[in-house]
Amino acid sequence: MPGARATHNIYMTSIRTLAFATYGEITRRPLYYILLVSFAAAIFFSKMLTLFSFYQEMNMVREMGVATLTFWGFIIVVITSGLVVTQELEDRTAVTLLSKPIRRSDFLLGKFLGMWGAIVPGVLVLSGILVLTLWMMAEPHLDLSDRKVADGLAQGVGPFRTTWKAIWSQFVLTQGAVVLEGALLSVLQSAILAALAVSFSAFFPNVVAVASTTLAFILGNISSYMVASVERMNVGPLTLAARGLSYALPNLGYFNLQTHFSEGKIISIRYLAMSSAYAVLFVSAVFLVSCSVFQKREVR
């Protein structure tokens, strides 16, 4: 048992080391920060694009902002997957790593965790910019008058508590909560994309891996509509084929609830839990297949 525990610790250390190295390799690149600043600027200045939105300015900014969070994860995955996996395999850097006591599954898992970890800080920053933008739009319209403060004082409630109560009910529970849920769903979707990108990059050239990840992103977002359209044709074989393809592809529509985001609806905890479970199961299935096949691949 002590020997098995020591071996397990070695493997965990290898995964952790690879993850931190991959995270550092991605976040040290200037392109990472150029993209982050560009996306942040796009969110902040999106309020200028809502002049003709018929009093739905905040809804449009919130919807576009959450969509930007999702697109951030996709862009980082597509750009960096070839650099951290395919390039190492082509440059034979991976040969040196795999010649050490590092399992091939540890190599893929470490790359995945590092790539996914590099996405999360960007999501947090962009979410903060989105909340700040929404606050600048909502603050002038808060129902917080001097009379309410005076009524609060008459009831023994301090001005700070009265102000915070108004902000909590009129902004935090509406705008902030929706942004937080959108950020969580975008992180979950990014995990699926990162798992697919790492797996594709381990077997295909960079161009093919990027194209495959992009195709999975597009089809994953329209798979529900695709199946519904094919089912309306009432052609048995096509319906079966469409359903089979939808099961093989990730259903990213679970994480893109643009109707909820545009209308400011709060997503239930149950839905978030089920989405998290789906992401975990899909990522696990991807790595179960990719690690099994990667074990048999000759790396040279």
Long-range contacts (C-beta under 8 A, 24 or more apart in sequence): 10-101, 11-103, 11-106, 14-101, 14-102, 14-103, 14-106, 14-110, 15-106, 15-109, 15-110, 15-113, 16-110, 17-110, 18-97, 18-102, 18-106, 18-107, 18-109, 18-110, 18-111, 18-113, 18-114, 19-109, 19-110, 19-111, 19-113, 19-114, 19-117, 20-114, 21-110, 21-114, 22-84, 22-110, 22-111, 22-113, 22-114, 22-115, 22-117, 22-118, 23-114, 23-115, 23-117, 23-118, 24-114, 25-83, 25-84, 25-114, 26-76, 26-80, 26-83, 26-84, 26-114, 26-115, 26-118, 27-118, 27-121, 29-80, 31-79, 32-76, 32-118, 32-122, 35-72, 35-75, 35-76, 35-79, 35-122, 36-72, 36-122, 36-125, 36-126, 39-68, 39-71, 39-72, 39-122, 39-126, 40-125, 40-126, 40-129, 42-68, 43-68, 43-126, 43-129, 43-130, 43-133, 44-129, 44-132, 44-133, 46-133, 47-133, 47-136, 47-137, 57-137, 58-134, 58-137, 58-138, 58-175, 58-264, 59-262, 59-263, 59-264, 60-262, 61-130, 61-133, 61-134, 61-137, 62-130, 62-134, 62-175, 62-178, 62-179, 62-261, 62-262, 62-264, 63-258, 63-261, 63-262, 65-126, 65-129, 65-130, 65-133, 65-134, 65-179, 65-182, 66-130, 66-178, 66-179, 66-182, 66-183, 66-186, 66-258, 66-261, 67-256, 67-258, 67-261, 68-126, 68-130, 69-123, 69-126, 69-127, 69-130, 69-182, 69-183, 69-186, 70-185, 70-186, 70-189, 70-190, 70-255, 70-256, 72-119, 72-122, 72-123, 72-126, 72-186, 73-119, 73-122, 73-123, 73-186, 73-187, 73-189, 73-190, 73-193, 73-194, 74-190, 74-193, 74-217, 76-115, 76-118, 76-119, 76-122, 76-190, 77-115, 77-119, 77-190, 77-193, 77-194, 77-197, 77-213, 78-197, 78-210, 78-213, 78-214, 80-115, 80-118, 81-115, 81-194, 81-197, 81-198, 81-200, 81-201, 81-209, 81-210, 81-213, 82-201, 82-206, 82-209, 82-210, 84-111, 84-114, 84-115, 84-201, 85-111, 85-197, 85-198, 85-201, 85-202, 85-209, 86-201, 86-202, 86-204, 86-205, 86-206, 86-209, 87-206, 89-201, 89-202, 89-299, 92-300, 94-299, 95-299, 95-300, 98-299, 104-291, 104-294, 104-295, 104-297, 104-299, 105-287, 105-291, 105-294, 105-295, 107-294, 108-198, 108-199, 108-202, 108-287, 108-290, 108-291, 108-294, 109-287, 109-291, 111-198, 112-194, 112-195, 112-198, 112-283, 112-287, 115-194, 115-197, 115-198, 116-190, 116-191, 116-194, 119-187, 119-190, 119-194, 120-187, 123-183, 123-186, 123-187, 123-190, 124-183, 127-179, 127-180, 127-182, 127-183, 130-179, 131-175, 131-176, 131-179, 134-171, 134-175, 134-176, 134-179, 135-171, 135-175, 138-170, 138-171, 138-175, 142-166, 142-167, 142-170, 142-171, 143-170, 144-170, 173-266, 174-264, 175-264, 177-266, 178-260, 178-261, 178-264, 178-265, 178-266, 181-266, 181-267, 181-272, 182-257, 182-261, 184-272, 185-254, 185-255, 185-256, 185-257, 185-267, 185-272, 185-275, 186-255, 188-255, 188-275, 188-276, 188-279, 189-252, 189-255, 189-256, 189-279, 191-279, 191-283, 192-220, 192-250, 192-252, 192-279, 192-282, 192-283, 192-286, 193-217, 195-282, 195-283, 195-286, 195-287, 196-250, 196-286, 198-290, 199-286, 199-287, 199-289, 199-290, 202-290, 202-294, 202-297, 203-290, 203-293, 203-294, 203-297, 216-249, 216-250, 217-252, 219-245, 219-249, 220-249, 220-250, 220-251, 220-252, 220-253, 221-252, 221-253, 221-256, 222-253, 223-249, 223-251, 223-252, 223-253, 224-251, 224-253, 250-282, 251-278, 254-278, 255-279
